[in-house]
């Protein structure tokens, strides 16, 4: 059995009420809920929140909200893995056990049901603790620059001064959209970005982090463009 946990606390700072802010006319969390349901990967899709309004919107979108998250797991310093572990353990107290769990972010409208399906298949194929979406840096990080105390530029890796960009290893970063994993790994606090994780590469049109209102508007355009591509 598989569980989807969408963590959506009420106290977002940079974009107030970010998790339910309208995205092209719909609460942004609605996109994550719909993608999870349409993927047919999950026996249950829940939203873990400490906020009554978010809980109601989540229910209206088709998710379950079996509990309100404890306040000690809803501050700026709470780790996602702790939120997911809490959800898994809550169900186990009800004698409901899930072998695999996916933590899907509420602000990931570009994640489709197909992406969730493919990532889950990768998790099964590699038999890893986790599978997460990754995206390559647009420019080789091996040629990164820094400013020294005088304000002059220095290469972070001077040994790559004369190395051609195409000869440098491709480097990836966490796309920060979802984390498929074995439920036991979440409960045992196995590091998500660790040796027993496998990356699922996604393209630049799918990997976009929404941190401020400018990002928000750009993500809306990306979403509209993705609809055109799917057609």
N, C-alpha and C positions, 0 to 999 in steps of 0.2 A: 504493500500500500504506500501511496505517495501523498505528501502534504506540501502545500504551498503556503508560505508565511509572508505576508506583505506588511512590513513594519512601517507604521505611519503615526508618529507621535504628533501632538498638537503644537509643540513649541518651536516651530521652525523660525529662524532668526533673519537670514539674509532676504528671504522672500516670505513675508508673513502668510500663514495658512497655505504654504506651498503645496502640501499634499492634496488639497482639495481645490486649489485655484483653477478656474476655468482654462482649459487648453483647447482652443478651437471650439469653444462652446460646451465642452464636457469637463467635469472635474478630472484632473489629470490622473488621479488614482483609478478612475474608471477604465482607462486604457490597460493598465496592468492587470486588473481583475478580469477584464474581458479576454485578454490574451491568455491568461492562465486557464480560464474555463474552456476556451476554444481549443487549447492544445490537447485536451483529453489526456493529459499526463497525470492528473491529480484526482485522488479520491475526495479531497476536501481542499478548498481555497479559503483561507482565513485572513483577516486583517487584525494585526496586533496593535492596538492603540489605547491611549489613555484619555481620548477625547470623545465626548458624546456625539458631537456633530459629525466627526469623521466616521464614527461607528455607524451612524444612520445612513450616511452617503454610501458607505461600503456595502451595507445590507441592500440598499436600493440598486446597487450595481450587480448584485448577485453573490457577494461574498458572505461568509459566516463571520460573526464576531462573538465567539463563545465566552469571552471574558474581556474585561478592561485591564489593560496592562498596569502593573504596580508602578507607583510614582518613582520608586528607586530604579526602575528600568526605563525611565522616560526622560532622562536629562541629557545635556549636551555631551556627556562623557560615556554614555552607555554604548557598549560595543554591540554590533549587529549579532555576533555569534551568541551573546548572552540572551538577546531577545528571542532568537530562534530556539535556543536550548530551553528557555522558559516555556515556549509554546509546545515543544515536543514533550516535555515532562508533564505539562498540564494534561495533555491527552492521555499519557501513560497512567496518570492517577485515575483516569476514567476507564482504564483497561482498554485503551485504543492505541495501537502501536503502528508506527509508520517506519518503513525500512529506509525510504529516501525522502529528503526534504529539500525544497527549493526556497531560498530567501530571494524574493523578487521585490525590487525597489518600487515604491509607489510613483516615482517620477521617471519612469522609463517607457514613455509612449512609443518609442521606436523599436521596442522588443516585440516581435511578432510571435504568434503561437508556433510557427514553424521553427523559429530560432530556439525556443524552449524545448521543442521535441528533439531537435538535432543535438543540442547540448546534453540532454538526458541520455541519448543513445551513446554519445561519446563517453559519458561517465560510466555507463555499463560496459562499454568496450574496453576501456582502460582499467576498470575496476579500481579507480582512484578514490580517495576520500572526497575530493571535490572536483567540479568542472565549472569554470567561470569564463565569461567572454573577455577577450583581450584584443587590444588594437595596437598596431605598430606606431611608433613615433613618426611624425611626418618628416623629420630631419634626423640624421644620425646623432645620437647623444654622445658618441665618442668624439665628436667635434664641437662639443659644447664650450662656451666661453664664460669666464667670470671676470669681475673687476677686482683688481688688487687694492690695497690701501691707498695707493696714489691715484686710483681712478683709471689706470691703464688696463687694457685687456690682456688676459692670459688664457691659454687653453687649459681646460680641466684635465685633459689627457694629452699632454704635449707629444707623446710618442706617436700620435695619429696626425701630426702636423701635415705630413705629405702623403697620407693615405687617401686614395680616391674613395669618395662616398660609396660607390657601388661595391667596393671591396670590404666594407665594414659589415659586421654581423647585424642582422635586423633585431631591434630591441622592442619589446612590447610593454604595455602598461595595462593595469586592471581597468576595464571599461566601466566598472562600478554600476552595473545594472542588475545582475542577479548572480546567485551562487547556488548551484546544485550540489548536493552532497549526501553522504550517508548520514542518517540521523545520529548514529553512534559517534560520528566524527564531530558533529556539532555539540553533542552532549559532553564529549571528552575534551572539548576546547582544542581540538587539533587545529593548528594555524591554517587559515584559508589560503594564504599566500605562502605555501610551504612546499616541501619536496614531494608530497603525495597529492598534488593538485595538477590537473591537466587544463591547458588553455584551449578555448574555442575561439579562433580568430574571426572577427567580424569587420566589416568595412567602415569607412569613415562616415558614410551616410547613416549608419546604425549606431555608431559609438559617439554619443555627444552628451557631455555633462552639463546640467543646468544649474548654474550657481547664482546668476543674477538675472534681472529682467531682460537684459539684452540677449542673454543665452536663451531665455524663454521664447522670445519672439523668433529667434533664428531656428530653434528646435521646431516651432510650428511650421516654418517653411520647409524644413527637412522632412517633416511628416507628410506634408502635402506633396512634396516631390516623390516620396517613397510610394505614395498611392498611385501616382502616375506611372512609376516604374513597374509596379505590380500589374497594372492594366496592360 
